[in-house]
Amino acid sequence: MFGPKFYQQQLDELGIDGMEINVSTIKEAMQTLNELEEYEDILKKMRHNIRVDIRNIRKEYLLILKELNPSPEDKQKESARKVQKRIKKKKSVLKKRDAKIKSYEIMENMVDNYLTQIDDARIYIRNSIETRVG
């Protein structure tokens, strides 16, 4: 598991934000298409890793929640106060989990937005090439 800051750093290093789409010649347009394809591959791998991390967080917190469940024998002896305490603890754990996942989801949304922009750029470049070739 890497962490949202790691993914943000990867996105920054990718330099996709400053990319200019050059369609002045067919050769330039084709080169830009190839660059977009490389970016797309990297972004899809990144999205996959983010999703794996989210899944691992869910598993990790599932185990924590499971540990909070008392055995059936303990459950019968449990006072109302203990039940309330346990419920409060579970809510706290869920809140932590959701906060942790949220930062990953933000990164996933950024990656998805870049992938959408790449698709739009690809359409624009192909249309530009088609109008020149006829």
C-alpha positions as CSV (number, residue, x, y, z in Angstrom):
1,M,0.0,0.0,0.0
2,F,1.5,3.3,-1.1
3,G,-0.7,6.2,0.1
4,P,-2.5,9.1,-1.5
5,K,0.6,11.4,-1.3
6,F,2.6,8.8,-3.3
7,Y,0.0,8.8,-6.0
8,Q,-0.1,12.6,-6.0
9,Q,3.6,12.6,-6.5
10,Q,3.4,10.2,-9.3
11,L,0.8,12.3,-11.0
12,D,3.0,15.4,-10.6
13,E,6.0,13.6,-12.0
14,L,4.0,12.3,-15.0
15,G,3.6,16.0,-16.1
16,I,0.3,15.4,-17.8
17,D,-1.0,18.8,-16.7
18,G,1.5,20.8,-18.8
19,M,1.2,18.6,-21.9
20,E,0.4,20.5,-25.1
21,I,-1.4,18.8,-27.9
22,N,0.4,19.5,-31.2
23,V,-1.4,18.7,-34.4
24,S,0.5,21.1,-36.7
25,T,1.6,18.2,-38.8
26,I,0.4,14.6,-39.1
27,K,3.7,13.4,-37.7
28,E,3.3,15.6,-34.6
29,A,-0.3,14.5,-34.2
30,M,0.7,10.8,-34.3
31,Q,3.5,11.4,-31.9
32,T,1.1,13.1,-29.5
33,L,-1.3,10.1,-29.8
34,N,1.6,7.8,-28.8
35,E,2.4,9.9,-25.8
36,L,-1.3,9.9,-24.8
37,E,-1.3,6.1,-25.0
38,E,1.7,5.9,-22.7
39,Y,0.1,8.3,-20.2
40,E,-3.1,6.2,-20.4
41,D,-1.3,3.0,-19.6
42,I,0.4,4.5,-16.6
43,L,-2.8,6.1,-15.3
44,K,-4.7,2.8,-15.7
45,K,-2.0,1.0,-13.7
46,M,-2.2,3.7,-11.1
47,R,-6.0,3.5,-10.9
48,H,-5.7,-0.3,-10.4
49,N,-3.2,0.2,-7.6
50,I,-5.4,2.7,-5.9
51,R,-8.3,0.3,-6.1
52,V,-6.2,-2.5,-4.6
53,D,-5.2,-0.2,-1.8
54,I,-8.8,0.7,-1.1
55,R,-9.7,-3.0,-1.0
56,N,-6.8,-3.7,1.4
57,I,-8.0,-0.9,3.7
58,R,-11.5,-2.3,3.7
59,K,-10.1,-5.8,4.6
60,E,-7.9,-4.4,7.3
61,Y,-10.8,-2.5,9.0
62,L,-13.1,-5.5,8.5
63,L,-10.7,-7.5,10.7
64,I,-10.6,-4.7,13.3
65,L,-14.4,-4.7,13.4
66,K,-14.5,-8.4,13.7
67,E,-12.2,-8.3,16.7
68,L,-14.7,-5.9,18.4
69,N,-17.4,-8.5,18.2
70,P,-17.8,-10.4,21.5
71,S,-18.2,-14.2,21.6
72,P,-21.8,-15.4,21.9
73,E,-21.1,-16.3,25.6
74,D,-19.7,-12.8,26.3
75,K,-22.6,-11.3,24.5
76,Q,-25.2,-12.7,26.9
77,K,-23.3,-11.4,29.9
78,E,-22.8,-7.9,28.4
79,S,-24.3,-4.9,30.1
80,A,-26.1,-2.2,28.1
81,R,-23.2,0.2,28.9
82,K,-20.7,-2.2,27.4
83,V,-22.9,-2.6,24.3
84,Q,-23.1,1.2,23.9
85,K,-19.3,1.4,24.3
86,R,-18.7,-1.2,21.6
87,I,-21.1,0.5,19.2
88,K,-19.3,3.8,19.8
89,K,-16.0,2.1,19.2
90,K,-17.3,0.5,15.9
91,K,-18.6,3.9,14.7
92,S,-15.2,5.4,15.5
93,V,-13.4,2.7,13.5
94,L,-15.8,3.1,10.6
95,K,-15.2,6.9,10.6
96,K,-11.4,6.3,10.5
97,R,-11.8,3.8,7.6
98,D,-14.0,6.2,5.6
99,A,-11.6,9.1,6.1
100,K,-8.7,7.0,4.9
101,I,-10.6,5.7,1.9
102,K,-11.8,9.2,1.0
103,S,-8.3,10.4,0.2
104,Y,-7.8,7.4,-2.1
105,E,-11.1,8.1,-3.8
106,I,-10.0,11.7,-4.5
107,M,-6.9,10.4,-6.2
108,E,-8.9,7.9,-8.2
109,N,-11.2,10.7,-9.3
110,M,-8.2,12.7,-10.5
111,V,-6.9,9.7,-12.4
112,D,-10.3,9.2,-14.0
113,N,-10.5,12.8,-15.0
114,Y,-7.1,12.6,-16.7
115,L,-8.2,9.4,-18.5
116,T,-11.4,11.3,-19.7
117,Q,-9.2,14.2,-20.9
118,I,-7.0,11.8,-22.8
119,D,-10.0,10.3,-24.5
120,D,-11.2,13.8,-25.5
121,A,-7.8,14.7,-26.8
122,R,-7.5,11.5,-28.8
123,I,-10.8,12.2,-30.5
124,Y,-9.7,15.8,-31.3
125,I,-6.3,14.6,-32.7
126,R,-8.0,11.8,-34.8
127,N,-10.5,14.4,-36.2
128,S,-7.6,16.7,-37.0
129,I,-5.7,14.0,-38.8
130,E,-8.9,12.9,-40.7
131,T,-9.6,16.4,-42.0
132,R,-6.0,16.7,-43.4
133,V,-6.0,13.2,-44.9
134,G,-9.5,13.5,-46.2
